[in-house]
């Protein structure tokens, strides 16, 4: 089978398209023919060595969708989607034509989603779900999403709207703001020269946002300034050095709090249970996700990694055929 693999970290030059042996299936496992696999920034960071627990050599890829080829009779032939903290890190991931998964990691793919749509959903859905759950987003919550044009940001807007929150999307590029407005979301601008984010949030929400979800890792001071009294900031990323200045005076005067969200705390079995609930919501019409994503072939996977690393794309989907 064809697979992307890296045997060392530190540079994308370590990632190669290889001929790999088909993986062996053990007890309690299933072999899945991968039809499509999501490519996220965390996959790129994995090859660059930002995750010290990754064992080598390794096939990367946290998210995917496909058809069960071997495993329990009840699952063989079924279309599935999957995600999980160990995939691509401590066991081989989805950027290959075949993957072996624990049976507990299998979740039936929503009928309304193509393989390509489903393949990119796991990390964004579970991350955004965690952020909204842990910050108490519910009906009427005033939710501001920074980096709303990215994969996690877009899903957070959609989940927030499904929960009945008042959602506001912040993005850095004019074309991103146009696309978000076209999808029916109110927007505020992070374009250079725009008014301070706090001023824009207060004009939209009155005294600020109940929850600010910073998906970028670079906007914590601005996020805190945009909070209402008692507001919460959810963070899922940080600059390369891991440090950012926090305006503590502003934070405590607002009685605010910062909530860290780490999707790598959920293994593939836990993610499957979350995906089960999302699948029901998607097929039931309660949750509507984005249309077809940008795709490329597995053969162009190394170039796709470079595209994400250089900021030329937010996410991509690898097609296996």
N, C-alpha and C positions, 0 to 999 in steps of 0.2 A: 504494500500500500504506500501511497505518497503521504508524507507528513513533514511539517515544519519541526525542526528540533534545534536545541542549543545545548552545547556541552560545557560552555563556560559563559560567564556573565561579564558585563562591563561595556559592551558595544553591540550594536545591531549587526555588525559583521560576523558575530558568533552564530547568528540564526541562519539556518540553511534548509533548503527543500531536499529531502532525502527519500530514498526507498527504505521503508522500514518493514520488519516482519509483522504480520497480523498478530495482534495481542491475544494472549491466552485468556480463556474465561475460567474463573475459579468458582467455587461454591458461593452461592448468594450473589452472583454477578450476572450481567447481561452484556452481550455484544451489540452495539448500535452502529448501523451504517449512518455516518454523519452526512446529512444533505447540505447543511449550512452551519457556519459558526460565527459568532460575534467576535469582533476585534475591538478591544477597549484600550484606553490609555494604560490601565493597570497591566495589561498583557505586555505592552511595550516596556513599562517600568520593570517588569519581571525579568526580561532579557537583559536589561541594563543593570540588574543586580540590586534593585531597591528592596527586595524582599529576602532577608537573610535565611529564612527557613526553606527556601526552594532547594530541592535535591536535584542533582545532575547525573547524567544527561536528562533532558526533559522536553516533552512535547507541550507547548503552551496552549492556552485557550481555556477560559472559564465558562463560556456559554456555548450552547449549540442546540441543534434540533435534527432529528433523523428518524430512522425506522429500526425497530428492534429486530435483529437477525437471529440471535440465539439467546436463550435464557428460559425463564419459566413460561410454560405454554400459554398462560393467560396474557403474556406480554408480546409474544412473537408476532411480528407483522404490524404492530401498532406504531402510530406516529407519536413521538415523544419530544419534549424539550427538557433542558436540564441546565443546572448551574451549581456552583459549590466552591467553597474556600480551598479545597484540596486540589481541585482540577487545574492542571498546569503548574502546580507548585510542588505538591508531594506525591501526586500520581499524574500520569499523562493526561493531557487535556484534549480539547476539541479540534485543534488545528491539524487534523488528520482525517483520512477517509474512514477510519474505524476508531471507536473508543470503547473501552470496557468500563462499565459503571456498576456500582452496587445496585441491586434491584430496588433498594429503598430510595435511590436517587431518581427513579423514573417517574415522570409526570406526563399524563396524556396531553398532547399539544392541543391548543384551542382550534376548533374546526375553522373558525373565521380568520385565522392567521396562516399565511404561507410559511414555508420552512424558513425563508429569509427573514420575515418579520419576527417569527418566534425565536430565531437564533440569537437575536441581539438583545433580547428582553431581560434575561435573568439578572444580571448585575444591576442594570438601572431600576428594575422593579423592586428587587429586594432592598437595595440601598435607599431608594426614595421611600419605600414603605417604612423602613426602620426610622428614617429621619422624621417622618410625619407622625408615626406612632409615639416616638420618644419625646416629641415636642408638643403632643396633645392637640394636633390639628383635627378639628371637627367642624360641624356646621357653624358658619358664621365667623370662624377664625380668619383673621387678616394675615394672609401668607404672601410673603415676598420671596421670590426665587431668583438668586443671583447666578448668572451663568445659565439662564433658562434655555438657551439654544442648544446646549449639550444634551447628551443622551439622558443622563440622570435628571437634569433640570426639566426637560420636556415631560418626562414621566411624572415628576413631582407635581408639575402643573396639572396634568391629567388626573392624577390621584387626588390632589387637593380639590379640584373641581368636582370629582365624583363624590367626595365627602361633604360637599356643600360649603367649602371655604370660599372666601373672597380672595382670588389669586391675582397676583401682579408679577409680571415677568420683566427681569432686568437683563439686558444683553449689551455687548460692547460694539457690535457692528451694525450699521444701518440696515443691511440686507437681512440680518437676523431679526431685527425689530420688525421689519416688514413681514417676514414669514410668520412670526409669532402673532402679530396683529391679524394676519390673514387666517390664522387658526382660531381666532376668536378670543385672544387673550389681551387684556389691558397691559401696556408696556411702559417702562421707564428706561431712560437711556444712560448707558455707561460710556458713551462716546466722549472723547476728549473735548472739553469745553462745555459739556452739559452741566446743568445745576447739580449741586450735591445730592447724592442719593437720598439722604435724610429729608431734604426739602421736597423732593419728588414724592417720596413715600407719605409724607405728612399731608401733601395736597390730595393724595388719593385716599388715604385712610383716616385723616383727621389728626390723631396724635401719634401715628406711627404704626408699625406692623406688630402683631402679636407674635409672629414667628418669621424669622429670616433664615432661609436655607441658603448658605454660601457653598455652592458646589465647586468653587474655583480654588479655594485655599489662599486667595490673595486679598480678600475684601473684608476681613474681620473688623477693622476699625470702622469702616463705612457701615457694615451690618449692624454693629452695636449702636451707632448713631441713629439708625433708622428704626430702632425698637420703640415700642410703647412701654409704659410702666409695667414691669413684671414680664416683659417679653423674653423670648428664648431664641438663641442663634444655634442652628445645627451646622456642623462642619464635617466634611468628609475628606478633605485634602489639605495639603500644606505645601509651602515652597520647598525647593530641593533641600535646603538646610534644615527644614523642620521647624523653624522658629519664625514667629511673627510678633510684632509689638501689639499689646492689648491695652486699650485705654481704660484702665481699671476704674478710674474715677467716674467716667461716663457710665461704665457697666453697673457699678454698685448704686449710683444715684438713680438709675432706672430700675433698680431691683431686678436686673437682668441675669440671665444664666447662659452658659455656653455648653452645648451638648455635643460630644464627639460621637460619630457614627462610623462603625467599622463593619463593612459587609463580609470581611474575612472571618468573622466570628461564626458564620453559618456554613456548616458543611453541606454536602450535596443532598443528604437526606432531609435536613431542615429546609433547604431551599425547595426541594420537591413539594413539601407540604404547603409552602407559600405559593408556589406556582400552581398547585391544585386549586387554591382559592382564586387566584387571578384568572385561571382558565375558565372557571365558572362565571366570573364577572364579565369576561370578554365575550364568551359565547352567549351570555344572557343580555348583552347590550348595555350593562351598567358601566363598562370601561371601554373606551374607544382609543386605540393606540394609533401611532403614526402610520402612514401608508408605507409602500415599499422603500427599503433603505438603499443607500448606495452599495453596490456589490463589486467584487472582483473574484477572480478564480484563485484557488489555492496555489496555482503555479505563479501567480503574481503576489503571493503573500509577503515575501521579503520586502518588496517595494511598498506594499500596503503598510507594513510596520513603519517604514521610513516616512511615509506620508503623514501618519499620526504623530510621529516623533517631531516632525518639522512644523506641526500646526496646520498642515494643509487640509486636514479633515478632523472631525470630532470622533467619528466612529465609522467602521466599515463592516461589511459582512463578507466572509469568504465562502464562495460556492465550491463544492467539492467536485462537481462535474461540469 
